[in-house]
Amino acid sequence: MRNLFIRKLTKRFFIVTNFIVAILFLFGCYGYLFNPKYFWFISLLTLSVFYFLLLLIAFIFFWLFIKPVRTLISVIALMLAFKPISNIIAFNLSNSFTKEKLNHTLRIMTWNVAQFNVMENKNHPEIKNKMLNTINEYQPDIACFQEMVAEDSTIIDHGHINEYLRKLNFNNYFYSYNSKEDFWGYAHFGLIIFSKFPIINKKTVSFYPYDYNSIFQFIDIVKNKDTFRIFNIHLQSLRFSRSNLKYLDMPTVEDARAIKESKNIISKFKIGFIKRQIQADRIQAEIKTSPYPIIITGDFNDVPNSYAYHTIGKELTNAFVEKGNGIGRTYSGLSPVLRIDNIFVDKKMEVLQFQLVKKKLSDHFSIITDVQMRKN
């Protein structure tokens, strides 16, 4: 009798757990439908979707050996989430990339360059050189960098704009920054777009408090008979401290300090979700004003099922989803499934190929795509 009771309790436990995982999975997949201003806690689930997916697959195999009909709990959840999952995991069979560019294409690169390792450049100059060589290896027509540090004055110290133009073979650039975040008082910290084509218009869009994540930029370029508007953005980061990162690597619940640390991390997640919602809405408003086909590049600091990703990428094509393969992780820290760097292009454009460059020279990997205007 006691064994029968335990068996029933165990069966109910697994059924209820499977249902809970399925519900949390669906909330995470469709988290972009919930405004973080009011439902920031649902945004937390967007970060865990891949792990809920693994649990649902594990439940399918578990029920196959116990009672196959119960696999429907997971199968139905997966079917309901097919569209969001296709944004998270690319199922393209081929991911080959031809480095040789065709004349009619436009090659775009985006990379959070982490200041080109400027703080350690004297001890490790090879990092910056390797980064520059990587960029030259792919010869992008447009290169959008986040967390850029360079000088544009008469002072030449850690890296002048003219050096980057010369070494990367670019003719034009647009640098957006806030002087209150300058390095050493003469090297700026901000966003930059390099272009091999003429820039006919450029703009820095800035909002209070006018800090780094409160600005974004765009340029209009002309290639042959076509004009494009290219955005470079860097949404709010989580600003984790070293102690935050240490706790995430080795979480404990042994003392009050650990509880305080976990509250601190959750608070930073909340602030990040809400700020990215505000920033995404502002960027989308600017996108709507464009008279030209749009290209959006940058570090979103958020995942493909997030509010920010879907708001900015509305009615656009994601280059990775179109031509990439697998998970496409672009951030080398924390979770192994963080694809937070993106290139979106206008529906009027065709994505020809995509490449994620897995060279750990920054804490982000660079991504590259070739696009062209669709033939009518």
C-alpha positions as CSV (number, residue, x, y, z in Angstrom):
1,M,0.0,0.0,0.0
2,R,2.8,2.4,0.9
3,N,4.7,1.6,-2.3
4,L,1.5,2.3,-4.3
5,F,1.1,5.7,-2.7
6,I,4.7,6.6,-3.4
7,R,4.4,5.6,-7.0
8,K,1.2,7.7,-7.4
9,L,2.9,10.7,-5.7
10,T,6.0,10.3,-8.0
11,K,3.9,10.1,-11.1
12,R,2.0,13.2,-10.2
13,F,5.2,15.0,-9.4
14,F,6.6,14.4,-12.8
15,I,3.3,15.3,-14.6
16,V,3.0,18.6,-12.6
17,T,6.7,19.3,-13.2
18,N,6.4,18.7,-16.9
19,F,3.4,21.1,-17.1
20,I,5.2,23.8,-15.1
21,V,8.3,23.5,-17.3
22,A,6.0,23.7,-20.4
23,I,4.2,26.8,-19.2
24,L,7.5,28.6,-18.2
25,F,8.9,27.6,-21.5
26,L,6.0,29.2,-23.4
27,F,6.1,32.3,-21.3
28,G,9.8,32.6,-22.1
29,C,9.3,32.0,-25.8
30,Y,6.6,34.7,-26.0
31,G,8.2,37.1,-23.5
32,Y,8.5,39.7,-26.2
33,L,4.7,40.2,-26.0
34,F,5.0,41.5,-22.4
35,N,6.2,45.0,-21.8
36,P,9.1,44.8,-19.3
37,K,7.9,48.0,-17.7
38,Y,5.1,46.0,-16.2
39,F,6.2,42.4,-16.6
40,W,10.0,42.5,-16.1
41,F,9.9,39.2,-14.2
42,I,8.6,37.4,-17.4
43,S,11.6,38.8,-19.2
44,L,13.8,36.7,-16.8
45,L,12.2,33.6,-18.4
46,T,13.4,34.7,-21.9
47,L,16.9,34.0,-20.7
48,S,16.1,30.4,-19.7
49,V,14.2,29.3,-22.8
50,F,17.0,27.1,-24.1
51,Y,17.3,25.2,-20.8
52,F,13.5,24.8,-20.6
53,L,13.7,23.4,-24.1
54,L,16.3,20.8,-23.0
55,L,14.1,19.8,-20.1
56,L,11.1,19.3,-22.4
57,I,13.1,17.1,-24.7
58,A,14.3,15.1,-21.7
59,F,10.6,14.7,-20.6
60,I,9.8,13.4,-24.0
61,F,12.4,10.6,-23.8
62,F,11.4,9.9,-20.2
63,W,7.6,9.5,-21.0
64,L,8.5,7.3,-24.1
65,F,9.7,4.7,-21.7
66,I,7.0,5.2,-19.0
67,K,3.8,6.2,-20.8
68,P,4.1,7.6,-24.3
69,V,0.8,9.5,-24.4
70,R,2.3,11.9,-21.8
71,T,4.9,13.1,-24.3
72,L,2.0,15.2,-25.7
73,I,2.6,17.7,-22.8
74,S,6.1,18.6,-24.2
75,V,5.2,18.0,-27.9
76,I,2.3,20.4,-27.8
77,A,4.4,23.1,-26.0
78,L,7.1,22.7,-28.7
79,M,4.6,23.0,-31.5
80,L,3.1,26.2,-30.0
81,A,6.6,27.7,-29.7
82,F,7.8,26.7,-33.2
83,K,8.1,30.3,-34.4
84,P,10.0,31.7,-31.4
85,I,12.3,28.7,-31.4
86,S,13.1,29.3,-35.1
87,N,14.4,32.8,-34.0
88,I,16.5,31.3,-31.3
89,I,18.0,28.3,-33.2
90,A,18.7,28.6,-36.9
91,F,18.0,25.4,-38.8
92,N,19.7,26.3,-42.1
93,L,21.6,23.2,-43.4
94,S,24.5,25.1,-44.9
95,N,26.5,27.9,-43.3
96,S,29.4,28.3,-45.8
97,F,30.9,31.8,-46.2
98,T,32.8,33.0,-49.2
99,K,35.3,35.7,-48.3
100,E,35.5,37.0,-51.8
101,K,33.0,39.8,-52.2
102,L,30.8,40.3,-55.2
103,N,30.5,43.9,-56.6
104,H,26.7,44.0,-56.3
105,T,26.7,43.1,-52.6
106,L,27.1,45.1,-49.4
107,R,29.2,43.4,-46.7
108,I,28.4,44.5,-43.1
109,M,30.2,43.7,-39.9
110,T,29.2,44.5,-36.3
111,W,31.4,43.9,-33.3
112,N,31.6,45.0,-29.7
113,V,35.3,45.6,-29.7
114,A,35.7,46.1,-26.0
115,Q,37.8,49.2,-26.6
116,F,40.2,47.2,-28.7
117,N,41.8,46.1,-25.5
118,V,43.1,49.6,-24.9
119,M,43.6,49.1,-21.1
120,E,46.1,46.2,-21.7
121,N,47.5,47.4,-25.0
122,K,50.9,48.1,-23.7
123,N,51.3,44.7,-22.2
124,H,49.4,42.8,-25.0
125,P,49.6,44.8,-28.2
126,E,49.0,41.6,-30.2
127,I,45.3,41.5,-29.2
128,K,44.6,44.8,-31.1
129,N,46.7,43.7,-34.0
130,K,44.8,40.4,-34.2
131,M,41.5,42.3,-34.1
132,L,42.5,44.6,-36.9
133,N,43.8,41.6,-39.0
134,T,40.4,39.9,-38.4
135,I,38.5,42.9,-39.8
136,N,40.8,43.1,-42.8
137,E,40.5,39.4,-43.4
138,Y,36.8,40.0,-44.2
139,Q,37.1,43.4,-45.8
140,P,33.6,44.8,-44.7
141,D,32.1,47.7,-46.6
142,I,30.5,48.9,-43.4
143,A,31.9,48.2,-40.0
144,C,29.9,49.1,-36.9
145,F,31.7,48.9,-33.6
146,Q,30.5,49.3,-30.1
147,E,32.6,50.2,-27.0
148,M,35.0,52.0,-29.3
149,V,37.9,54.1,-27.8
150,A,39.9,56.4,-30.1
151,E,41.4,59.9,-30.4
152,D,40.2,62.4,-33.0
153,S,42.3,65.3,-31.8
154,T,46.0,66.2,-32.3
155,I,46.9,63.8,-29.5
156,I,48.1,60.4,-30.8
157,D,48.4,57.9,-28.0
158,H,46.5,54.6,-27.7
159,G,44.8,54.7,-31.2
160,H,43.8,57.7,-33.4
161,I,40.9,57.6,-35.8
162,N,43.3,58.2,-38.6
163,E,45.2,55.0,-37.7
164,Y,42.0,53.0,-37.9
165,L,41.0,54.5,-41.3
166,R,44.5,53.8,-42.7
167,K,44.9,50.3,-41.3
168,L,41.3,49.2,-42.1
169,N,41.2,50.9,-45.5
170,F,38.1,53.0,-44.8
171,N,37.4,56.4,-46.3
172,N,34.6,57.6,-44.1
173,Y,33.5,57.3,-40.5
174,F,31.0,58.7,-38.0
175,Y,31.8,58.6,-34.3
176,S,29.2,59.1,-31.6
177,Y,30.1,59.6,-28.0
178,N,29.5,61.6,-24.8
179,S,32.5,63.6,-23.7
180,K,31.8,63.0,-20.0
181,E,32.8,59.3,-20.6
182,D,36.0,60.1,-22.3
183,F,39.2,58.1,-21.6
184,W,42.1,60.2,-20.2
185,G,40.2,63.4,-21.3
186,Y,41.1,63.1,-25.0
187,A,40.2,59.6,-26.2
188,H,36.5,59.1,-26.7
189,F,34.3,56.1,-25.7
190,G,31.3,55.4,-27.9
191,L,29.9,54.0,-31.1
192,I,31.5,54.2,-34.5
193,I,30.6,53.4,-38.1
194,F,33.3,53.0,-40.7
195,S,32.2,53.2,-44.4
196,K,33.8,52.6,-47.8
197,F,31.0,54.5,-49.4
198,P,30.1,58.1,-49.2
199,I,28.1,59.2,-46.1
200,I,25.5,61.8,-47.2
201,N,23.8,62.1,-43.8
202,K,24.6,61.2,-40.2
203,K,23.0,61.6,-36.8
204,T,23.6,60.9,-33.2
205,V,20.3,60.4,-31.3
206,S,20.7,61.1,-27.7
207,F,18.3,61.1,-24.7
208,Y,18.6,62.0,-21.0
209,P,20.8,61.1,-19.0
210,Y,22.9,61.2,-22.2
211,D,25.2,58.4,-21.0
212,Y,26.6,55.7,-23.3
213,N,23.5,53.5,-23.6
214,S,21.3,56.5,-24.0
215,I,22.6,57.3,-27.5
216,F,22.6,55.5,-30.8
217,Q,23.6,56.6,-34.3
218,F,22.8,56.2,-38.0
219,I,24.3,57.1,-41.3
220,D,22.9,57.3,-44.8
221,I,25.3,55.8,-47.5
222,V,25.1,55.7,-51.2
223,K,26.2,52.5,-53.1
224,N,25.7,52.8,-56.9
225,K,22.0,53.9,-57.3
226,D,20.9,52.8,-53.9
227,T,20.8,54.7,-50.6
228,F,20.8,52.8,-47.2
229,R,20.3,54.0,-43.6
230,I,22.5,52.1,-41.2
231,F,22.0,52.1,-37.5
232,N,24.6,51.3,-34.9
233,I,23.2,50.6,-31.4
234,H,24.3,49.3,-28.0
235,L,21.4,48.7,-25.6
236,Q,21.7,48.8,-21.8
237,S,24.1,46.3,-20.3
238,L,23.6,44.5,-17.0
239,R,26.7,46.2,-15.5
240,F,27.6,43.2,-13.4
241,S,30.4,43.7,-10.9
242,R,33.2,41.2,-10.3
243,S,31.4,39.9,-7.2
244,N,28.2,39.5,-9.3
245,L,30.0,37.4,-11.9
246,K,31.8,35.4,-9.2
247,Y,28.4,34.6,-7.6
248,L,26.9,33.6,-11.0
249,D,29.8,31.2,-11.5
250,M,29.6,29.7,-8.1
251,P,26.2,30.5,-6.5
252,T,25.6,29.7,-2.8
253,V,22.8,30.1,-0.3
254,E,24.9,29.7,2.8
255,D,24.8,33.2,4.3
256,A,23.1,36.6,4.2
257,R,25.8,38.0,1.9
258,A,24.8,35.4,-0.8
259,I,21.1,36.4,-0.4
260,K,22.1,40.1,-0.8
261,E,24.2,39.3,-3.9
262,S,21.3,37.4,-5.5
263,K,18.9,40.4,-4.8
264,N,21.5,42.7,-6.3
265,I,21.7,40.6,-9.5
266,I,17.9,40.4,-9.9
267,S,17.7,44.2,-9.4
268,K,20.2,44.7,-12.2
269,F,18.3,42.3,-14.5
270,K,15.1,44.4,-13.8
271,I,16.8,47.7,-14.5
272,G,18.3,46.3,-17.7
273,F,15.0,45.0,-19.0
274,I,13.2,48.2,-18.4
275,K,15.9,50.4,-19.8
276,R,16.2,48.3,-22.9
277,Q,12.5,48.6,-23.4
278,I,12.7,52.4,-23.4
279,Q,15.7,52.3,-25.7
280,A,14.1,49.9,-28.1
281,D,11.0,52.0,-28.4
282,R,13.1,55.1,-29.2
283,I,15.0,53.3,-31.8
284,Q,11.9,51.9,-33.4
285,A,10.4,55.4,-33.5
286,E,13.5,56.6,-35.4
287,I,13.4,53.6,-37.8
288,K,9.9,54.6,-38.8
289,T,11.1,58.0,-40.1
290,S,13.6,56.5,-42.5
291,P,13.0,57.1,-46.3
292,Y,15.6,54.5,-47.2
293,P,16.0,50.7,-46.7
294,I,17.1,50.0,-43.1
295,I,20.0,48.0,-41.7
296,I,20.3,47.7,-37.9
297,T,23.5,46.5,-36.3
298,G,24.7,46.3,-32.7
299,D,24.9,44.8,-29.3
300,F,21.4,44.3,-28.1
301,N,22.4,42.9,-24.7
302,D,19.2,40.8,-25.0
303,V,18.1,37.5,-26.4
304,P,16.0,36.8,-29.6
305,N,12.7,36.3,-27.7
306,S,13.0,39.6,-25.8
307,Y,10.9,42.7,-26.1
308,A,13.9,44.7,-27.3
309,Y,14.8,42.3,-30.1
310,H,11.3,42.1,-31.5
311,T,10.6,45.8,-31.2
312,I,13.7,46.8,-33.1
313,G,13.6,43.9,-35.5
314,K,9.9,44.4,-36.3
315,E,9.2,43.8,-40.1
316,L,13.0,43.3,-40.7
317,T,15.0,40.1,-41.5
318,N,17.6,38.8,-39.1
319,A,20.8,37.8,-41.0
320,F,21.6,34.9,-38.6
321,V,18.1,33.5,-38.7
322,E,18.1,33.7,-42.5
323,K,21.6,32.2,-43.2
324,G,23.1,31.2,-39.9
325,N,23.2,27.8,-38.2
326,G,22.6,26.5,-34.6
327,I,22.5,28.8,-31.6
328,G,24.8,31.5,-32.8
329,R,26.3,32.5,-29.5
330,T,27.9,36.0,-29.8
331,Y,28.9,36.6,-26.1
332,S,31.7,34.5,-24.7
333,G,30.8,35.0,-21.0
334,L,28.1,33.8,-18.7
335,S,25.7,31.5,-20.6
336,P,26.8,29.5,-23.6
337,V,23.6,30.4,-25.5
338,L,23.7,34.2,-25.5
339,R,23.1,35.5,-29.0
340,I,22.9,39.2,-28.2
341,D,24.6,40.8,-31.2
342,N,22.5,41.2,-34.4
343,I,22.3,42.5,-37.9
344,F,18.7,43.2,-39.2
345,V,18.1,44.2,-42.7
346,D,15.1,45.6,-44.6
347,K,12.7,43.2,-46.3
348,K,13.6,44.9,-49.6
349,M,17.0,43.3,-49.2
350,E,18.2,39.7,-49.6
351,V,20.6,38.1,-47.1
352,L,23.2,36.1,-49.2
353,Q,25.5,34.7,-46.5
354,F,26.3,35.1,-42.8
355,Q,29.4,34.4,-40.7
356,L,30.0,34.4,-37.0
357,V,33.7,34.8,-36.4
358,K,34.6,32.7,-33.3
359,K,37.9,34.4,-32.4
360,K,38.0,35.3,-28.7
361,L,39.7,38.6,-29.0
362,S,36.9,40.6,-27.3
363,D,34.1,39.3,-24.9
364,H,31.9,39.4,-28.0
365,F,32.3,37.6,-31.3
366,S,32.0,39.6,-34.5
367,I,29.3,38.8,-37.1
368,I,29.3,39.5,-40.8
369,T,26.7,39.4,-43.6
370,D,26.5,40.0,-47.3
371,V,23.3,41.6,-48.6
372,Q,21.8,42.9,-51.8
373,M,18.7,44.6,-52.9
374,R,16.0,42.2,-54.1
375,K,15.4,42.0,-57.8
376,N,11.9,43.1,-58.6
